Amino acid sequence: MNDSGAQRFGLARRRAMSSSARAQAGETLIELLVTIAIVSIGVVTIVTAIGSTFNWVTNSRTASHSDQLLVRYAEALSAVAYEPCTSGTTPYTAAAIVAVPSTALPDGIVAGSPGSVAETAEAFELSIDSVTYWNGDLAPATFSTTCPSPDSGSQALTIRARAGDGSIDRTITIVKRLR
């Protein structure tokens, strides 16, 4: 090969290498934008998941406090003497207020009758939603909203615990019997 051929071959080789080297030298702007978009989507997803977790924990804590208060309220109402039904009066009206737990509550938790607590997730309204009366039947036992005459000796009290901000609302039914 003569010198001019060697020079051309070397020049062609350098051009081929330089274009090859340029192709491997770095990323294009489009590749960088795609990478940034993918990383951004990942970050947003992680931040959203963390936020959802905090929200779930807060709701779970509020529900747990509601359940604790509801059980304590049910126990306090169960301990109250049976109040026979009479026409025109609703049994346990006074007991419903007295039975609201006020001591040994979790830190920051307040309980009271409806309308007496703040509208926050740490304040709970406890109340008797309804009192129904046993009809005296057995298969199956049924309850009605009207007081039988005479009182059949069994009442179903549906009690409610509601967070002041309305985020949690739980009910439970207990049965009181004349002993």
N, C-alpha and C positions, 0 to 999 in steps of 0.2 A: 504494500500500500504506500502511496506517496504521501508527502507531507500535507498536501491540500486535502486528501481523503481523510487523513488522520485528524486534521483540524475540523473538518466537517463532522466526522463521527463524534469527536469530543464535544463540539458545540451542540450537536443533536442530543448527545447524552446529557449534557448539562441542562439543556432546555427540558428534556423529559424529567430529569431529577428535580429541577426547580419547580415544575408544575406539580409533580408528585409531592414534593416537600410542602408546597403551598397548600395542597389539599389536606395534608395531615397536620398542618401547623396550628389550627385552631377551629373553633366553631363559628358558624355563621350567625348572623343576627337572629334569624328565624329559629335556629336551634336554641339559642339563649332564651328567647321569648317563650318558647314551648316549655323549657325547663323551669323558668320562673313561674309560669302558669300552673304547672303540675305541683310544684312546691307550695305555691299559694293555696291551692285547693286542699292540699294536705294539712296545712296550718289551720285554715278555716275549719276543716272537719274536726281537728283535735280540739280547738278552742270551743266549738259548739258542743262536742261531747263532754268536755269538762263542765261547761255551763249547765248542761242537762243533768249531769251527776249532782251538782250542787243543788239544783232545783228538786231533784228526786230525794236527796237527803233531807232537805228542809220539809218537804211534804211528809216524808216518812216519820220524822220527829214529831211533827204536829199530829199526825194520825196516832202515833204511839201515846202521846199525852192525852189525846181525846179518849182513847180506849181505856187508859188508866183511870181517868176521871169518871168515865161512864160506869166502870165496874165498881168504883168506890161509891158512886151515887146509888147504884142498884143495891149494894150491900147496906147502905144507910137506910134506904127505903124499905128493904126487906126486914130490917130490925124494928121499924115503926109498927105500932099495934095496928091490927086490922081495923079499918073504918068501914062499918056497914054502909051500904048505899041507902040513901033516902031520896025521895022525889025532890027535884029542884036543887040539890047540892052535889058538888063533885068532891068525892073523897080525896084526901091527901093534899088539898090545896095549901094548907099551912105547912104540912110536913115536907112538901116539895121544896120550900124555901129553906127550912131549917136543915134539911138533909144535904144541902150543897156543901161539899168538902171545902174547908177553909184553912186547914192546917196540914203540914207535912206535904205540901205540894212541891213539884219540881221547881227549881230555881227559875224565877221570872214568869211562872204560870199563875194565872188568876182565874178563879171560877166564880160564877154568880148566876142569878136568875136572868131570864131574858130581858134585855134592855138595860142591864146594870153593868155591863162590861164594855171595855173599849173594842173598837173594830180592828183588832190585830189578831195574828195567828197565835199569840201567847195568852189570849183571853178566851174563856169558854163559857158559853151559856148552857146551863143544865136545866132541863124542864121535864115535866110529865106531859107527853104529847096527847095521850088518851088513856082512859080507863074504860075497860069493857067488863061485862059481868057474865058469869057463867049461867047458862040457861038451865042447868040441872040435868042435862042429858049426858049419856056416857059413850055412845058409839056413833060418831066421835063426839068428844066434848066440844061444844060450840059456845061462843061468847057473843054478846050483843051490846050495843051502846045504851040500851035502855035498862034501867034498874028493875029486876024482877021483884015481885012482892010475894012472899018474903025474900030477903036476900039469900041467895043460894050458897053463900059462904066461900066463894072463890072469885077473884078478880084478876084480870090481866092488865098490867100497867106497861105501856110503851113509853120508855124514857128516851130522851135525846140529849146528845152532847154536840154542840155546834161551835166551831171556832168563830170568834168575833168577826173575822174578815170573810167568813163563809167558805173558806178553802176546804174544810172538813165538816161533815155532817153525818153523825152516826146515831143509830137507834138500836135499842135492845128491848125485849119484852120479858118482864118477870111476872110470875104468878104469885099472888098473895092468897093465903087460905085462912079461913076462920079456924082458930084452934080451940 
